[in-house]
């Protein structure tokens, strides 16, 4: 055993024993495990209304036809520990409300490290002609409730 302790490996300097290398690798493994555990297991994701973002945060065509399906895009913040969840859509007459949701890790340390613009698309259709209101309901960047509206002219066939 004394021979193993004094014979350096191929990339171990002669003054360093193999045991110091094992200790260093072990400390690195424990450090990485601690970071992964802190990000994954010690925090539980919370479902919350998405933060609206974009220029503009709500996009729709200016005119559509009655009973024609069309696409609306809602811009939200994502990335890091923010994972997109479902988007609720409610249509009543000529009013459509879109509420996007996220699963957010509760760790405030790593939550805001990476933010990206996420485009969420939904399909809408109005059954009668007139001026329709499309409303996105979410949070502002300050975390307070935010609502963004746009209007679409719904034309007869």
JOGI-V6107 format. One record per pair of residues at least 6 apart in sequence whose C-alpha atoms are under 8 Angstrom apart, sorted by sequence separation. I is the first residue (numbers start at 1). J is the second residue. D is the distance in whole Angstrom. If there is no record, write none. Layout:
# JOGI-V6107
I | J | D
I | J | D
This chain:
# JOGI-V6107
8 | 14 | 5
12 | 18 | 7
64 | 70 | 7
78 | 84 | 7
90 | 96 | 6
91 | 97 | 6
105 | 111 | 7
126 | 132 | 8
139 | 145 | 4
140 | 146 | 5
7 | 14 | 8
89 | 96 | 7
90 | 97 | 5
104 | 111 | 8
138 | 145 | 6
139 | 146 | 5
6 | 14 | 8
8 | 16 | 7
89 | 97 | 6
90 | 98 | 7
137 | 145 | 8
138 | 146 | 5
139 | 147 | 8
8 | 17 | 7
9 | 18 | 7
12 | 21 | 8
61 | 70 | 8
89 | 98 | 5
137 | 146 | 6
138 | 147 | 6
7 | 17 | 8
8 | 18 | 7
61 | 71 | 8
88 | 98 | 6
89 | 99 | 7
137 | 147 | 5
6 | 17 | 7
60 | 71 | 7
61 | 72 | 8
87 | 98 | 7
88 | 99 | 5
136 | 147 | 6
137 | 148 | 7
5 | 17 | 6
60 | 72 | 5
87 | 99 | 6
88 | 100 | 6
135 | 147 | 7
136 | 148 | 5
5 | 18 | 7
59 | 72 | 6
60 | 73 | 7
87 | 100 | 4
135 | 148 | 6
136 | 149 | 6
5 | 19 | 8
58 | 72 | 7
59 | 73 | 5
86 | 100 | 6
87 | 101 | 6
135 | 149 | 4
58 | 73 | 6
59 | 74 | 7
85 | 100 | 7
86 | 101 | 6
134 | 149 | 6
135 | 150 | 7
57 | 73 | 8
58 | 74 | 5
85 | 101 | 5
86 | 102 | 7
133 | 149 | 7
134 | 150 | 5
57 | 74 | 6
58 | 75 | 6
84 | 101 | 7
85 | 102 | 5
133 | 150 | 6
134 | 151 | 6
57 | 75 | 5
84 | 102 | 4
85 | 103 | 6
133 | 151 | 5
134 | 152 | 8
56 | 75 | 8
57 | 76 | 7
83 | 102 | 6
84 | 103 | 6
132 | 151 | 6
133 | 152 | 7
82 | 102 | 6
83 | 103 | 5
100 | 120 | 8
131 | 151 | 7
132 | 152 | 5
54 | 75 | 5
82 | 103 | 6
83 | 104 | 6
131 | 152 | 6
132 | 153 | 6
52 | 74 | 8
53 | 75 | 5
54 | 76 | 7
82 | 104 | 5
131 | 153 | 5
132 | 154 | 7
52 | 75 | 6
53 | 76 | 5
81 | 104 | 6
82 | 105 | 7
130 | 153 | 6
131 | 154 | 6
52 | 76 | 4
53 | 77 | 6
81 | 105 | 5
129 | 153 | 8
130 | 154 | 5
51 | 76 | 5
52 | 77 | 7
129 | 154 | 5
130 | 155 | 7
50 | 76 | 6
51 | 77 | 6
128 | 154 | 7
129 | 155 | 5
50 | 77 | 7
129 | 156 | 6
96 | 124 | 8
126 | 154 | 7
128 | 156 | 8
81 | 110 | 7
82 | 111 | 7
80 | 110 | 7
81 | 111 | 5
80 | 111 | 6
81 | 112 | 8
80 | 112 | 7
94 | 126 | 6
80 | 113 | 6
89 | 122 | 8
93 | 126 | 7
80 | 114 | 5
93 | 127 | 7
94 | 128 | 7
79 | 114 | 6
80 | 115 | 6
91 | 126 | 8
93 | 128 | 7
79 | 115 | 5
94 | 130 | 7
96 | 132 | 8
98 | 134 | 8
78 | 115 | 6
79 | 116 | 6
94 | 131 | 7
95 | 132 | 6
96 | 133 | 6
97 | 134 | 6
98 | 135 | 6
99 | 136 | 6
100 | 137 | 7
47 | 85 | 8
77 | 115 | 6
78 | 116 | 5
94 | 132 | 5
95 | 133 | 5
96 | 134 | 5
97 | 135 | 5
98 | 136 | 5
99 | 137 | 5
100 | 138 | 7
77 | 116 | 6
78 | 117 | 6
94 | 133 | 6
95 | 134 | 6
96 | 135 | 6
97 | 136 | 6
98 | 137 | 6
99 | 138 | 6
77 | 117 | 5
78 | 118 | 6
95 | 135 | 8
97 | 137 | 7
76 | 117 | 6
77 | 118 | 6
75 | 117 | 6
76 | 118 | 5
75 | 118 | 6
76 | 119 | 6
75 | 119 | 5
76 | 120 | 7
74 | 119 | 6
75 | 120 | 6
73 | 119 | 6
74 | 120 | 5
73 | 120 | 5
74 | 121 | 6
73 | 121 | 4
50 | 99 | 8
72 | 121 | 6
73 | 122 | 7
49 | 99 | 7
50 | 100 | 6
71 | 121 | 6
72 | 122 | 5
49 | 100 | 6
50 | 101 | 5
71 | 122 | 6
72 | 123 | 6
49 | 101 | 4
50 | 102 | 6
71 | 123 | 5
72 | 124 | 7
48 | 101 | 6
49 | 102 | 6
70 | 123 | 5
71 | 124 | 6
47 | 101 | 7
48 | 102 | 6
69 | 123 | 6
70 | 124 | 6
47 | 102 | 6
48 | 103 | 6
69 | 124 | 6
70 | 125 | 6
46 | 102 | 8
47 | 103 | 5
48 | 104 | 7
69 | 125 | 5
46 | 103 | 5
47 | 104 | 6
68 | 125 | 6
69 | 126 | 8
45 | 103 | 6
46 | 104 | 5
67 | 125 | 6
68 | 126 | 7
45 | 104 | 5
46 | 105 | 6
66 | 125 | 7
67 | 126 | 6
45 | 105 | 4
46 | 106 | 7
66 | 126 | 6
67 | 127 | 5
44 | 105 | 6
45 | 106 | 6
66 | 127 | 5
67 | 128 | 8
43 | 105 | 6
44 | 106 | 6
66 | 128 | 6
74 | 136 | 7
43 | 106 | 6
54 | 117 | 7
66 | 129 | 6
43 | 107 | 6
53 | 117 | 7
65 | 129 | 8
39 | 105 | 8
39 | 107 | 7
39 | 110 | 8
58 | 136 | 7
52 | 138 | 6
51 | 138 | 6
52 | 139 | 6
53 | 140 | 8
49 | 137 | 8
50 | 138 | 5
51 | 139 | 4
52 | 140 | 6
53 | 141 | 8
64 | 152 | 7
66 | 154 | 6
49 | 138 | 5
50 | 139 | 6
51 | 140 | 6
52 | 141 | 7
62 | 151 | 7
63 | 152 | 5
64 | 153 | 6
65 | 154 | 5
66 | 155 | 6
49 | 139 | 6
51 | 141 | 6
58 | 148 | 7
60 | 150 | 8
62 | 152 | 5
63 | 153 | 5
64 | 154 | 5
65 | 155 | 5
66 | 156 | 6
57 | 148 | 7
58 | 149 | 7
59 | 150 | 8
61 | 152 | 7
62 | 153 | 6
63 | 154 | 6
64 | 155 | 6
65 | 156 | 6
66 | 157 | 6
51 | 143 | 7
58 | 150 | 7
60 | 152 | 7
63 | 155 | 7
65 | 157 | 6
52 | 146 | 8
